[in-house]
Amino acid sequence: MALKIVRRYDANGRELTEKDLETFRLDSPVVREILANLNREVEEGIRQKEKKGDD
């Protein structure tokens, strides 16, 4: 069985390193923080919408 070498490049043609790819992993701290912030924003929007409905 032959090994396949896979290289990934960004839009400018630069090769992405493992460190670069860490940003795109779903279990990375960066992605977790982004998702946590989005969840907070969605929850706040729901609370505000419910408050307006109570008026």
C-alpha positions as semicolon CSV with decimal commas, in nm:
position;residue;x (nm);y (nm);z (nm)
1;M;0,000;0,000;0,000
2;A;0,141;0,339;-0,098
3;L;0,131;0,643;0,126
4;K;-0,044;0,949;-0,004
5;I;0,104;1,287;0,089
6;V;-0,164;1,552;0,115
7;R;-0,084;1,920;0,124
8;R;-0,335;2,195;0,179
9;Y;-0,300;2,548;0,049
10;D;-0,473;2,875;0,129
11;A;-0,631;3,106;-0,130
12;N;-0,292;3,271;-0,190
13;G;-0,117;2,944;-0,268
14;R;0,071;2,919;0,063
15;E;0,095;2,575;0,218
16;L;-0,104;2,544;0,541
17;T;0,079;2,405;0,842
18;E;-0,065;2,185;1,117
19;K;-0,086;2,499;1,332
20;D;-0,293;2,672;1,063
21;L;-0,525;2,373;1,034
22;E;-0,583;2,367;1,412
23;T;-0,806;2,673;1,364
24;F;-1,048;2,467;1,154
25;R;-1,079;2,162;1,381
26;L;-1,415;2,144;1,552
27;D;-1,259;2,056;1,886
28;S;-1,004;2,340;1,878
29;P;-1,020;2,606;2,151
30;V;-1,070;2,875;1,887
31;V;-1,377;2,706;1,741
32;R;-1,515;2,628;2,088
33;E;-1,489;2,996;2,183
34;I;-1,659;3,107;1,861
35;L;-1,946;2,860;1,917
36;A;-1,982;2,966;2,281
37;N;-2,008;3,331;2,176
38;L;-2,267;3,249;1,910
39;N;-2,472;3,050;2,161
40;R;-2,469;3,344;2,404
41;E;-2,580;3,583;2,129
42;V;-2,863;3,351;2,022
43;E;-2,980;3,306;2,382
44;E;-2,978;3,682;2,436
45;G;-3,178;3,735;2,117
46;I;-3,437;3,479;2,230
47;R;-3,466;3,646;2,572
48;Q;-3,515;3,988;2,413
49;K;-3,778;3,852;2,174
50;E;-3,964;3,687;2,463
51;K;-3,951;4,012;2,662
52;K;-4,108;4,203;2,372
53;G;-4,381;3,940;2,351
54;D;-4,466;3,995;2,720
55;D;-4,530;4,369;2,671
